[in-house]
Amino acid sequence: MELDTLLTNTIEISDTKPMYDRMCKQFLSNKMILAWIMKECTTEYKDIEVEEIANKYIENNPEVASINILTGESIQGMGVDNRKIVYDIRYRATAPSEDGIIELIINVEAQNKYDPGYPLVKRGIYYSSCLIANQYGIDFNKADYNKIKKVYSIWICRNVTKQVENSITSYEITEKRHVGKVRENKANYDLMTTVMVCLGQATKTSPTKLLKMLNNLLSEEVRASDKLELLAKEYSIAPTETLEREVVTMCNLSEGIEEKGYKRGMEKGEIRGIKKGEIRGIKKGEIRGTVSTMRELEIDEKVIIQKLKDKFQLTDEEIQDYLNN
C-alpha cells in the first residue's frame, strides 16, 4: 500500500509540473508582459511606451509551444516526439527605425534551470540561429537574403546562481575592423541577439522594473492577489478575467507541487522509519525525502533551507548536513 501511494504521488507531481510550465508560458505570452520584456531587452523599443508596444507593434497573437524549432512549422498534425522541440513563445513585431518600419521575429523562453549541464547562452544562440534559418521559404527564397528579419531569443531564467541573479545580458553580432576603414550598414549584420534575463528573489525593489515584475510574478512565495495588485498598480496591466485565471492557476499549481512534494517526503520517511523500527528514522527519512523532492522540482536552494527551518526547526549546521548528503 505504501509503495502504491508513493507511486501515485510521483505521478501527480510529474503531471502537475508540466501543467505549471505550460501555464507559465501562456502567462508570459500576455502582450503587456511581453511589451515590458521588449522595452528592457531590445534596442528597438527602449524609448517607446509599453502600452504602444503592446497595442501597436506586436502582431497578432503570440504562438505558444506550437512551432517546431528545427523547421519553423506548426506542430499540428506532427508526431509527438517533435512536440519536445518547440519554441516556448514566438511572435512577430514591427518597430520604427531610421529606414522606416522594420519587422522582427521574437522568441521568449521560460527556463527553470540555469545550469542544465551546458552553457545556456549557447542554446540561446542556437535558437536565434534557428529563427533566422526558419525564415527560408517564408520571408525569403533563393539568394534574396536582403529580406532576412532580425531575431531575438530572450531567456527568462529562474533558479540562477548568486553571481548572475538580477541581471540582463545581451549577446549580439558587432562589427570589428581589423584593417582599413570599411563601415557596413549596421542593419545588414545586426540580425541576431540573444538575451539572458536572470531573476532573483521576490522583493519590493529590484535593479529594473522588468526584474521586479518577473521576480514577483514567477515567485512561488507571492500570493495571486498580490501579483494581480502589483500588475495593476505599477505596470498598468488590468486584471482581466483571463489574466486573473492564469495567475490563480499558476499559484494553485505551484502550491500543489510543493504540497505533494512534502507529502511524498513524509511517506518516504514513514516507510524508512518503520522498517528501521525507529521514530528518529521517520523524521530523517521525511527530511531527506523533502530535500530530494524539492531538488527534483528545481526549487531554489534558499527556499529549501527556509522550509527546513520552518518545518523541522533544524539548525544551520543540521541543514547543511542534509543538503550535502
N, C-alpha and C positions, 0 to 999 in steps of 0.2 A: 504493500500500500504506500509506504513512504517513497519508494522509488517511482511509483506511478505519479505521485504528487509532484515530485521534483521534475519529472519529465514534462508534466503539464505546465508547470511554471516556466520552464525553459522555453517551451513552445510559445507561451503567452508573451514572454519578453521579446522573443525573436519576431513575433508578429507586430508588437506594439512599436518597436524601434523603427522599422521601415515606414510605418504609418506616420510616426513623428517626423521622419526625414522628408517624406512626401509633403506633409503639411507645411513644413518649414520652407520648402521650395515654393509652394503655392503662395505662402505668405510674403516671401521676398519678391515675388513677381508683381505685387501691387505697384501700380505706376508711380505713385507718390514716393514709395520707398525706393524704387529704382531711380527716381529723379534725384533723391538725396545722394545715392551712391554715385550717380553720374556727375553730380556737381563737384564732389570732392575727389573723385578718382580719374577724371578726364580733363584735358586742357580745353576741349571744345565748349564745355558747359559751365566753367568755373565762374563766369560773370553773368550767368543767366539765372533768373529766379526759378525756384524749384517748381512752382505751380505752372510756369510757362514750359518748362522741360516736360512735365508730365502731360500737359494738355495739348501742346503744340508739336513737340519734336519726337516723342515716342510713337512709332507707327503700330497700329492695330493692337492685338493682344499678344503679350509675350508667350512663346511656346515653352511649356514646362514639361521636362522629361519626355519629350516626344520626337526629338531629332537625333538621328544616328550621327555620332561624331565622325566616323570614317567616311560616310557617303553624303552627309548633309540631307538625307532623305527622311521622311516621316516613318516612324516605326510601325504605323498602322499596316497590318497585313504581313509584317515581318516576323521571323522566328523569335521565340522567347529569348534565346541566347543573345540576340542583337540588342535586346532591351537593356542589357547591362552597360552598354557603351553609348550613353546618350548625354547631351548637354543638360545640366540642371535647368537652366533658363537661357533661352536665346531669342533675340528680337532685333529688329531694325529701327534705326532712328536717323533723323536728319539733323543737321547742325549748320549754323551760319559760318562762313569762312570768307577770307579775302577774295576768293574766286567765286563766291556765290554759295548756294546751298550744296552741301555735300551729304552723302549717305554713309552711315556707319552700321556695322554689324557687331552686336554686343552680347557677350556670354557672361553670366554670373553663376558662380559655383559656390555652394554651401559645403564647406569642408569641416568635418568634426575632428579630424586627426591631422595635426600639422606635420608630424613626423611619421609618415606611413612606411618608412624603411627606405626612402629615396628622397632627394631634394624636391619638395613640392613645386618649386618655381620651374623646374624642368618640365613637369607635367603641364603647368600653366602655359609655358611657351609652346609645347606640343599642341595644346588645344587652340592656341592662337594660330598656329600654322594650319591646323585643320580648318579653321574658319575661313582662311584665305583659299585653301585648296577646294573647299566645298563650293566656292563661287563659280568654278569652271562649269560651263554648260548652263549656268543660270544668269550670272551677271556678265560673263564674257566668254567668248569662244575663240578657238584657234590662237592667233597671235595678238588679239585685241586686249593686251594687258593694261591699257590705259583705263579700262573700266573697273579695275580691281578696287573694291571698297576697303577702307581702313577698318581694322577689327580691334576689339578689346576683349580680353579674358580677365574677369575680375573675380578674385577668390576671397570669400568671406570665411576666415579661419577661426575656429574655436579651439579651446584646449591647447593653447600655444605655450611655448616656454617663456619664462620670465624675461629673457633677453629681448624678445621680439613683441611682447604684448603691447597693445595700444599703439600700433604703428601702421603706416600706409606707405608702401614702396612700389615704384613703377620700374619696369624693365622694357626698354624700347630700342628701336633702331635709330642710331645717330650717324652723322657724317663726320669722318675724321680724315683730314687731308695730310698725306704723308709727303708728297712732292707737288709743287705747283699751287695755284690759287683757284682751282676749279670749284665752283659752287653749283650744286644741283638744287633744283626746286624742291623744298622740303616735302611737299605733297607727293613727290614721286618715290620717296623712300620711307616716309613716316607712315607706315601701313600696318604696324603690328605693335600692340602694347599689352603687357601682362602686368596686372596689379595685384599685390598681396595685401589684403586688409586683415591684420592680426588683432583680434579682440582681446579684451581684458575682463576684469570683474565688473559686475553691475554696481555703479556708483553714481552719486549725484553730479559728479564732474568728470570729464574726460578731455583729452587733448583737443578733440574736434567734436562738432555736433553730430557728425555721422557715427563716430565711435561711441559716443554716449548713447545714441539711439539704438545701435545694434547691440551694444553691451547689455542694455536693459531688455530689449525685445527678445533676444535669444537666450536670456538667462533663465535657468530653471528655478531660480530663487525669487523672482519677481512675480507678483500676482497679476492675473489677467486684467483686473480693474485698474491697477497701477500702470500697466503697459498702455492701455487704451487712453488713460488720462494723460500720460506723457505725450503720446502721439497728437492728441487734440490740442494741448496747451502749448507745447514747444515746437511742434512740427507742422501745425495746421493741417493735420490729417484727420478728417472727420471719421468717427467710428461708425461706418456703415454696417448694415446687417451682416454682409459677407465678411468684412474685416473683423468684426466682433466675433463671429462664429469661428474664424480661423485662429484668432488669438486664444480664445477659450479652449478650443480643441487642442491646440499645441500645449497649453498649460496642463490640461487634463491628461494628455498622453505622457507628458514629462513626469507628472506625479505618479501615473500608473507604472511607468518603467521603474521609478525609484521604489515604490511600494512593493512591486513584485520582486525586485532585487533583494530587498530586506527580508521578505517572506521566504525567498529561496535560501538566503543565508541562514535564517533561523532554522529551517528544516534540515539543512546540512548539519548545523551544529547539534540539533537534537539527535540525529542519526548517529553522528560520531560519538556524542556523549553517552548515549545509551549503549552503544557497542562497547565502549570502554568501561561503562559502569561508573562513570564519574560525573558528578554535576559540573565540576570545573571544565570537563571536556565539552560540555554543551555550549558554555559561553565562548570557549576558544574556537570551537567549530563555527559558531554563529558569527564571530568577528571575522574569521578567515573567509567564510563564505560571503559575508558582506563586502569585504575588500575585493575579493575575486570578482564578484558580480559587478560592482561599480566600475572596476577597471575594464571589464569586458564591454561595458556600456560606454566606455571612453569618457567617464565623468572626471572632471578636473580634480587633481590631487588635493587642492586646498579644500574643496567641498568634502572629499572623503575624510580628511583629517578632522574637519569640524563636526561631521556626522558621528565619527568615532568618539569624539569628546562628549557630544551631547547625549548620545545613545548609551555608551558604555562607561562614561566617566573615567576614561583612561588618561594616564599621564603622557606627556610628550615623548618620554623615553619608551613607554609601552607601545605607543602608536608607531613609532619608528621601527620597533622590533617586528610588528605585524606587517608593516609596509615593506620591510627589507626581506622578509621571509614569507 
